[in-house]
Amino acid sequence: MVGGDVLVRFSMVQKTYDGEALVVKNLDLDIHRGEFLTLLGPSGSGKTTTLMMLAGFEVPTYGEITLNGKAINSLPPHKRNIGMVFQNYALFPHMTVAQNVAFPLEVRKVPKAEIGAKVAHALDMVQLAEFGKRRPAQLSGGQQQRVALARALVFDPELVLMDEPLGALDKQLREHMQMEIKHLHERLGITVVYVTHDQSEALTMSDRVAVFHGGVIQQIAAPDILYEQPKNAFVANFIGENNNLHGRIETIDGDRCTVVLDGGARVQATRVNVYGADMPTVLSIRPERLYIGDSPTDVTNRLTGTVVESIYLGDHLRVVMEVPGGSSLMIKMQARPNLSQPKPGDRIELSFRAEDCHAHAPLKVAAGDA
């Protein structure tokens, strides 16, 4: 998907509501035709404001947004040919399902003779072909969200925006709808821009994810790159589960560095955005990349710590350890028959590879690093 024609371009876009604080800061972003791009971040990070500017419900304070090469800053929402799906569905309760789906066609003055077929096709796409005569109140939450999706797709937009569309659903239905939307995107080849604060949802559905923090895109990449190669401490902590160790850079050699941890131990790490000796650093390590007991032969680092907690979770053990310097580390161990489960108070060794340990600048330094 990524690498094709640019459908949407944000150029140096800024947004402020009070004339002082920038909610979105100098945003440069290309969205490619046919891709599924998720804007991910905590509340107040700028992701929803970015989506609303693209939809036309907010106007940039500075900069330009183009769609198919044409500036759309001053174009009203209904003239942008963009489908929109909201968290609260925004269905008309007095209309039937079919009437709700037909509404965008009527607004666009589509001939009545064509509307019926287009509505039937849209409802069929979301597996609601038999529900056209019902009203929204007669549907479940998941069915209502499908109606909202059909309404967004019925006029064949080249771009569909989704603002936390699954936020009101329970976990099981939410996960089911994630896959439905993902498969629908793959089938239709439309461009989707999706906003969520749920990082697992973003990783599941997206071709690329743009991680927002403080009005800035901290990193934009495919889900596996974000998880395996976070660009700074914020991304490392926001995407997936993560462990942090604090220390100072002792030496740097190419893309590797030696770090003296707060507890005095020395470890080898992969250098990300640290640049000189004696610089403070935060090391990030994923729980599944820490080993207890049997470990790969190429591990570089070994620390001895005390088990604080050990929980059996069926397919894996979750072990929390305290290591010198007062840091707590969480380890995921794959469960297997006859596995000896560590017990609180046990003193044991854990190990990890240098390539699985990333040295970042502390968060206060890294926060503005795009």
Helices and strands as residue ranges (DSSP letters): E 6-16, E 22-32, E 36-40, H 47-55, E 62-67, E 70-71, G 77-79, E 82-86, H 97-107, H 112-125, G 136-138, H 141-153, E 159-163, H 171-188, E 191-196, H 199-205, E 208-213, E 216-221, H 223-228, H 233-238, E 243-253, E 256-261, E 266-271, E 280-285, G 287-289, E 291-292, E 301-312, E 316-323, E 327-334, E 347-352, G 354-356, E 358-360, H 363-366
